[in-house]
Amino acid sequence: MSNGAVGQVIHATYASGVPAVAWPARPRQDPVGGWAAGVSTPEQPVVHVEAVMGTMVSFRVHPGAQGRDRCREAIEEACEVLHTVDATFSLWRPDSPLSKLRRGDAALAEMPPEVAEVLDLCRHARDCSRGWFDPWSMPGGFDPTGLVKGWSLDRALEVLKRSGSTAALLNAGGDLVAFGSPAPGARWRIGVRHPWMADALACVVRLDAAIATSGPYERGPHLIDPRTGRPAQTVASATVTGANLAMCDALATALAVGGADAFDAIAGLDGYEAYVIDASGDEQATDAMAFLD
């Protein structure tokens, strides 16, 4: 762990230290399915990058016994899940169910069932974060953006699990969710970018399920303090690991705006760990944060 600050996750490595993921900005496409080139042998994972939710979602999937063709079909099904979530929850689309609900043009009973599920998760995350994650306090009305991206990747990962894939890593703008092993006897290792030195890592952590980072160093002060309604710059960056990406996503947002109080809230949760760097460069981590050398 460096004497610096944590930032966006930018790459993963096998436990041996061999680079496992170096996602291109755009995948090279074949003339038929748009799949990344160079994945023709059975030993290699299937790699795909999908533009959705205003970002690029990267897939690295180990097919297992199902074979590569079925693996590609499963990734297509997972991408359909992501696009459905985007169409349902996008606040950029005036015709999305969530936009209609927020304007009062439709009732909750008229929404797809996923909307009620996300509302329940948002209430849970608000309670767990001592109110530092609060989609009901956002300017313009209810905005679950800080949870929905992670929730959608959790759902996409379940599609890959059900298909028979033996391992997978999904990366959406630095928020990652994974299962299985990238190689026999290996674990997923995630390098976390230093927020003030783009070519350096602040630390490396073991990824067992999900990791999310949040902070203002790339996009500026875009995070909103739910208690003031104004942009917050409490910390340089915040990282949360845990059992599912929906909660990690929400808690990382809370940690970025709530600082010490949000950190204490996360420290009291079972199954979630936090690593935070304040604006002065001071670091703090919960006891079981899985740092690696």
C-alpha positions in Angstrom: 0.0 0.0 0.0 1.5 3.3 -1.0 1.6 6.5 1.0 -0.8 8.1 -1.4 -4.5 7.8 -2.3 -6.8 5.3 -3.8 -8.7 5.9 -7.0 -10.3 4.2 -9.9 -9.6 0.5 -10.4 -7.6 0.3 -13.7 -6.5 -3.3 -14.1 -6.4 -6.7 -12.5 -3.7 -9.3 -12.3 -3.5 -13.0 -11.5 -2.1 -13.9 -8.1 1.2 -14.8 -9.9 1.4 -11.1 -10.9 0.8 -11.8 -14.6 -1.5 -9.1 -16.1 -5.0 -10.5 -16.4 -6.9 -7.6 -17.7 -5.9 -4.6 -19.8 -9.2 -3.5 -21.3 -8.9 -1.6 -24.6 -11.0 1.5 -25.1 -12.7 -0.3 -28.0 -12.6 -4.0 -28.7 -11.4 -5.3 -32.1 -14.4 -6.8 -33.8 -14.8 -9.6 -36.2 -17.3 -9.1 -39.1 -20.0 -11.2 -37.5 -20.5 -10.9 -33.8 -18.3 -8.0 -32.7 -16.2 -10.2 -30.4 -12.7 -9.2 -29.4 -10.0 -10.9 -31.6 -7.4 -13.3 -30.3 -9.7 -15.5 -28.2 -9.8 -18.6 -30.5 -8.2 -21.3 -28.3 -10.1 -23.2 -25.6 -7.7 -22.1 -22.9 -8.4 -18.4 -23.3 -11.3 -16.5 -21.8 -13.9 -14.9 -24.0 -13.5 -11.1 -23.9 -16.1 -8.6 -24.9 -16.7 -4.8 -24.4 -20.2 -3.4 -24.4 -21.2 0.3 -24.6 -24.1 0.7 -22.2 -25.2 3.1 -19.3 -22.8 5.8 -20.6 -19.7 3.7 -20.1 -17.9 0.7 -21.5 -18.6 -2.6 -19.6 -15.8 -5.1 -20.1 -16.3 -8.9 -19.9 -13.7 -11.5 -19.3 -15.4 -14.9 -19.1 -13.9 -18.4 -18.7 -16.3 -20.7 -20.6 -15.8 -24.0 -18.8 -17.5 -27.1 -20.2 -20.2 -25.1 -21.9 -17.8 -24.1 -24.7 -17.0 -20.8 -26.3 -20.1 -20.5 -28.5 -22.4 -20.9 -25.6 -20.3 -18.6 -23.5 -20.7 -15.9 -26.2 -24.5 -16.4 -26.1 -24.4 -16.0 -22.3 -22.5 -12.8 -22.6 -25.1 -11.5 -25.1 -27.8 -12.4 -22.6 -25.9 -10.6 -19.9 -25.6 -7.5 -22.2 -29.3 -7.6 -22.7 -29.8 -7.4 -19.0 -27.6 -4.3 -18.9 -29.5 -2.6 -21.7 -32.8 -3.4 -20.1 -31.7 -1.9 -16.8 -30.4 1.2 -18.7 -33.8 1.6 -20.5 -35.6 1.2 -17.2 -33.6 3.5 -15.0 -32.0 6.0 -17.3 -32.8 9.6 -16.3 -31.5 10.8 -19.6 -34.4 9.1 -21.4 -37.6 11.0 -20.8 -39.6 7.9 -21.7 -37.9 5.6 -19.2 -40.1 4.1 -16.4 -38.0 5.9 -13.8 -38.2 9.2 -15.5 -42.0 8.8 -15.7 -42.2 7.9 -12.0 -40.0 10.8 -11.0 -42.2 13.3 -13.0 -45.3 11.8 -11.5 -46.6 10.6 -14.8 -46.8 7.0 -13.6 -47.3 5.2 -10.2 -45.0 2.7 -8.6 -47.6 0.0 -9.2 -47.3 0.6 -13.0 -43.5 0.2 -12.9 -41.6 -3.0 -13.8 -40.9 -5.1 -10.7 -37.2 -4.2 -10.8 -38.0 -0.6 -9.8 -39.5 -1.6 -6.5 -36.6 -3.9 -5.9 -34.1 -1.1 -6.5 -36.1 1.3 -4.2 -35.9 -1.3 -1.4 -32.1 -1.7 -1.9 -31.7 2.1 -1.9 -33.5 2.3 1.5 -31.3 -0.4 2.8 -28.2 1.3 1.6 -29.4 4.6 3.1 -29.8 3.0 6.4 -26.5 1.2 6.3 -24.6 4.4 5.4 -26.2 6.6 8.1 -28.0 8.5 5.3 -24.8 9.5 3.4 -26.2 7.6 0.4 -29.7 9.0 -0.1 -31.2 8.9 -3.6 -34.2 10.8 -2.4 -32.1 13.9 -1.5 -30.7 14.4 -5.0 -31.4 17.7 -6.9 -34.3 17.1 -9.3 -35.8 14.1 -7.4 -35.1 10.5 -6.7 -31.8 9.3 -8.4 -30.5 5.8 -7.7 -27.6 6.1 -10.1 -25.1 5.5 -7.3 -26.5 2.0 -6.9 -28.1 0.9 -10.2 -24.9 0.4 -12.2 -23.5 -2.0 -9.6 -26.9 -3.7 -9.3 -27.0 -4.2 -13.0 -23.6 -5.9 -13.1 -24.6 -8.2 -10.3 -27.6 -9.3 -12.4 -25.4 -9.7 -15.5 -22.9 -11.8 -13.5 -25.7 -14.2 -12.4 -26.5 -14.9 -16.1 -22.9 -16.0 -16.6 -23.0 -18.2 -13.5 -26.2 -19.9 -14.6 -24.7 -20.6 -18.0 -22.0 -22.8 -16.6 -19.1 -20.3 -16.9 -16.3 -21.2 -14.5 -15.1 -17.7 -13.8 -15.8 -14.1 -14.9 -14.7 -10.5 -14.3 -17.0 -7.6 -15.3 -15.6 -4.0 -15.2 -17.8 -0.9 -15.6 -15.8 2.2 -15.3 -13.7 0.9 -12.4 -16.5 -0.9 -10.6 -15.8 -4.6 -10.8 -17.6 -7.8 -9.9 -16.2 -11.3 -10.3 -16.5 -15.0 -9.4 -14.4 -18.1 -9.8 -10.6 -18.1 -10.4 -8.8 -16.6 -13.3 -6.4 -19.5 -13.3 -5.9 -22.7 -11.3 -4.9 -21.8 -7.8 -5.1 -18.0 -8.6 -7.2 -15.2 -7.2 -8.3 -12.0 -8.8 -5.9 -9.1 -7.9 -7.1 -5.6 -8.5 -4.8 -2.7 -8.9 -6.3 0.6 -7.6 -5.1 3.7 -9.4 -3.5 6.6 -7.6 -5.8 9.7 -8.0 -3.0 12.2 -8.4 -0.6 10.0 -10.5 -2.5 8.4 -13.4 0.3 5.9 -14.1 0.8 4.7 -10.5 -1.1 2.3 -8.2 -2.1 3.3 -4.7 -2.5 -0.4 -3.7 -3.5 -3.9 -4.9 -6.3 -5.8 -3.3 -7.7 -9.3 -3.5 -11.1 -9.4 -5.2 -13.5 -12.1 -3.9 -16.8 -10.6 -5.2 -17.1 -6.9 -5.8 -15.2 -3.6 -5.5 -16.3 0.0 -6.2 -14.4 3.3 -6.1 -15.7 6.8 -5.9 -14.2 10.3 -5.8 -13.9 13.6 -7.6 -10.5 13.3 -9.1 -11.5 12.3 -12.6 -14.9 13.9 -13.1 -14.6 16.8 -10.7 -17.0 17.5 -7.9 -20.0 15.5 -9.3 -21.0 13.8 -6.0 -23.8 15.4 -4.1 -23.9 15.7 -0.3 -27.4 14.6 0.6 -27.5 16.8 3.6 -26.7 20.0 1.7 -27.7 19.3 -1.8 -24.3 20.6 -3.0 -21.3 18.9 -4.5 -19.0 17.3 -2.0 -15.2 16.9 -1.9 -14.8 15.2 1.5 -12.2 12.7 0.3 -9.8 12.2 -2.6 -11.2 8.7 -3.2 -12.9 5.9 -1.6 -13.0 2.1 -2.2 -15.4 -0.5 -0.8 -15.3 -4.2 -1.2 -18.0 -6.7 -0.4 -20.5 -9.4 -1.3 -22.3 -7.5 -4.1 -21.6 -4.6 -6.3 -24.9 -2.8 -5.7 -24.0 -2.2 -2.1 -20.4 -1.5 -2.8 -21.4 1.1 -5.3 -23.7 2.8 -2.9 -21.4 2.6 0.0 -18.4 4.0 -2.0 -20.5 7.0 -2.9 -21.5 7.4 0.7 -17.9 7.2 1.8 -16.8 9.7 -0.7 -19.2 12.4 0.6 -19.6 11.3 4.2 -15.9 10.8 5.1 -15.2 9.7 8.7 -18.9 9.2 9.7 -19.6 7.0 6.6 -16.4 5.1 7.2 -17.5 4.3 10.7 -20.8 3.1 9.4 -19.2 0.8 6.8 -16.8 -0.5 9.5 -19.8 -1.8 11.4 -21.2 -3.8 8.5 -20.6 -7.5 8.1 -18.9 -8.5 4.8 -17.9 -5.0 3.7 -14.5 -3.3 3.9 -13.4 0.3 3.1 -10.2 2.1 2.2 -10.3 5.9 2.0 -7.9 8.7 1.4 -8.7 12.2 2.4 -7.7 15.4 0.5 -4.5 15.7 2.5 -3.4 12.2 1.6 -4.1 10.5 4.9 -5.2 6.8 4.5 -7.5 4.8 6.6 -8.7 1.2 6.0 -11.0 -1.2 7.9 -9.2 -4.1 9.6 -10.0 -6.8 7.0 -9.4 -4.9 3.8 -7.6 -7.5 1.7 -4.4 -5.7 0.6 -1.8 -7.6 -1.3 1.9 -7.0 -1.7 
